[in-house]
């Protein structure tokens, strides 16, 4: 299968591209810079120059592919306005990709986060949030899944709060970055809130399985750790960096503060049973031991 991938040179995307090529697929990768284009070529993919805002380029990429995996996101969480802009840009990109695929029965795999459900572990049957800081993303993904009624084999892989590799990535990676800046390995509240996690190489396998097998309109959870206490995550980071571990105000994390402070464990039991996905890589607390002082 020839697969058009957006975000193919990031931590998750590079793992997905390698997984696809390693399993006999070819990849056309969106590349917003010369450096990204070189990275895509080095990975064995064909680069297509453009960014998420270049809707004509996105349509052209989807038109010449047998399937699409969308991963790109600006990841600018510096302010509420920046986050809103990133979500708006991504929503327009997903709409353009989806419209190009209407009536083709080709797969369109997009990404969202695992949902938060008060008082229990979330499952694949739970809807993603359509309000709050990233509600716009939930609405956009919902519209993609609704394309199942218009001849698109659309599906969503829901990623947990931390997708990691060699101690880097996701919300845990953000905690590490903030710890380096502030000199404190912090956690919001009492730190008992739980974050789900998965290794990037395991997540990549699920993206491939969804592309190859998932029925239209379905959602899947790329979750290995159902929920690690944030205090435990911060403790490993603090030990690796030689920094004190303390509770800090949720405002420390900007517009993501309310999400960081929320208990949000998640299950992948249905995904494992249905698609045969089985994570094999190191879990989060073990992988954080790779953080360099």
N, C-alpha and C positions, 0 to 999 in steps of 0.2 A: 504494500500500500504506500502511495506517496502522500505524506502527511505534512500539512502546513502548520508550523508551530510558532506561536508568538511567545516572547520571553524565553527563547531557547538557550540563552547564554547565562542565565542566572543560576543560583544554587540549585533550585528545583528543575528549571528548564534544561540545564546541561545534563542532569541525570536522566531526564526523560528522553532527550535526543540520543544519548548513548544507549538507553534501553531499547528504543525503537530500532536504531541501526543494528544493534546486536541481535535483534530478532527478525531481521530480513526486510524491514521497511526502509524507505528512503525519506529524507527530510528536507523540506524547504523551510528555512528559518528566517523570520523577520529580524532584520538587523538595523538598529537605529544609528549606528556609527561605524567608522572604518574598523575600529577595534573589535566591535561585535561581529562584523562580517568576517574578520580574520579568525576569530574564535569559532564561529560556526563552520568555516571551511576546515579548520584544524580538527574539528570533531567529526568531519565527514559529511556535513550538511551543505546544501546549496543556499547561500544567503540571498535574501530579497531585501533591498535597502528601503527603509521606511520606519515610521514609528506608529504608536497607537492612534495618533491623531490623523494619520494619512489614510482616510477611509477608502479611497480608490485603490491604494496599494493593498490594503487588507482584502478588498473584494477580488482583486487580481490574484492574490495568493490563494484564496479559497477556491477560485474558479479553476485553477490548474492542479488541484489536489483531490485525492480520493477521500480525505478526511481532514479535520482541523482539531488541533489541541490549543486552547487559549490559556496562557499563563501570565502574560505580561501585565504589570501593574507598576505605577510610579513609585509606590512605597514611600511617599512623602507624608510623614505623620507630624510635621513640625508645627502645624496649626490646624484648627478646625476648617479654615478656608482651603488650605492645601489638601486636606483629606477629601473635602467635598469636590474639589477640582479633579482629583485623581479618580474618584468614583464616577464622576460625570463623564470623563474621558473614556474610561473603560466601558461604561454602559453604552456609549455611542459605538465603540469598536465592536462589542458583542452583537449589537443590533445589525451592524453592517455585515459582519461575518455570517450571521444567521440568515439574513435575507438572501445572501448569495447562494446559500445551500437549500433554500426552500424547493421542495418537489424533487430533490435528488436522491433521497434516502441515504445520503452519506452521513457518517458519524461526525458529531460536533461535541467535543468534550471540553467543558469549561470548568471553572474552579470557583469555590466559595469556601467559607469557613464552617466548621461544625457549629450547630446551633447551641444556644444556651437555654436550658429548661430548668426552671426553679425546682430545687428539691430532689432532682434525680439525674441520672446519666442520660444524655441525649442519644437518640438512635437515628437511623437513616429515615425513619418514618416521620420524624419531626420536621416542620417547616423551618427554613432559614428566616432570621429576623428581617423584616421589611421597614423597620424604623430604627432610631438610634444612630450612632456615629457612622455605621456602615450599612444602614438600611437600604440605601440606593443600590448597593451591590446585590443585596438579596432580591430586590425587585427586578434587577436586570437578569440575574440568573433564573429567576422564576419565569421570565418571558422567554428565555432560551429553552427551558424545558417545555414550555407550551408549544414550541415549534414542532413537537412530536406530532401534533395534529395537522401539520402542514408539510409532511414529507421530509422531516429532518430527524435522524437518529440522534437526538440531543440527549446529553447526559451530563451530570455534574459530579465531580470528585470534590468532596468537602475535606479541606485540610485542617488539621488541628492548629492550636495556637503556636506550636513550635514545630517546624520542619528543620531538621538539623543534619549536619555532616561535619565531622571532625571538630565538634564543639561550637560550630558557627550556625547562625540562622534563626529565624523566627523570634518570638517574644523572648525566649531565653537569651538569644544573641543580643537583643536590645538591652536586657538587664546587664549583660556583660559590658556592652559599650557604655552604658550610663555609669556602671561601677568604675570603669577606667577613668571617666571624666570627673566623677565626684569624690572618689576615694572611699566610697562606701558601697558594699554590695547590699542593695536595698530590696525590700519587698513591701507591697502595700498592705495595710491592716495588720492582722495577726499572722499572715502568711499561710494560713491553713487552706486557702482556696486552691483548687486543683486545676492544672492545665493539662490537656491531652497533648501527645507528641508523637512524631514518627520520624524515622531516618529518611533522608531524601531519596536514597537508593531504593528503599522499600516503596515509598510513594510513587516513584517512577514506574515500578512494576504495575501498580494499580491503574495508572493512567493508560498504560498499554493495554491492560485487560479490558478497561472500559471502552477504549477505541475499538478493540477487536470483538467484544462480546456483548456489551451492555445494551439492553433494550431501550427504545426511545422513551424519554420522559423520566428516566431513573436517576436516583442519587445514591452516592456511595461514600463511605467514611474511610479515609486513609489514616486510621488511628492504630498505633501500637500500644503506647502507654495510655490507659484510660484517663489517668489523672495523677500527675506528680504535684505534691504540695509546693507552692511557690517558695515557701521558706526553705525547703530542701534544695530547690534549684539554686536559690541565692547562697545557700551554705557552701555548695560545691564551688560556685563562682568565687565566693570570698576566699575560700581555702586556696584555690588555684592562683588567685591574684594577690594573696597575702593581705586582704582587706577585711575590716570589720563587717559583720553582717547585722543589719538593723532594719527595723520597720521605718518606712519613710512615707510622707504624704502622697496620696494618689495623684496629686497635681504634678508630682515629679515627672509623670509619664505623659503630660500634655493631653491631647484629645483622646488618647487611648486609656487614660486613667480609670474611667468607669469599667472598661473591659478588663483591665489588669486586676482590678479589685474583686472580680466576680468569680465565684466557684462555677466551673464550666466543664466537668468531666464528660467524656463521650465514648460510645461503644462502636465497635466495627463488627459485631457478631454476624449480622446479616450479610455484610460485604464478604467476609471470609467464607461463610457457608455457600453463598450463591456464586461468587466468581472464583472461589478457590485461592484467594489471596492470602498469603501467609508471610508476615514480616520475619526477616532473618538477621537483620543488622543490629548493631548495639542500640540499646534503649537510651533515653535522654541522659539520665544521671551518669551512666557509664561513659557516654560520648562526651559529656562536658569535661571529663578528665583530660581531654585533649587541648583544653584552653591553655595557651602559653602565657606565663607571667609577664 
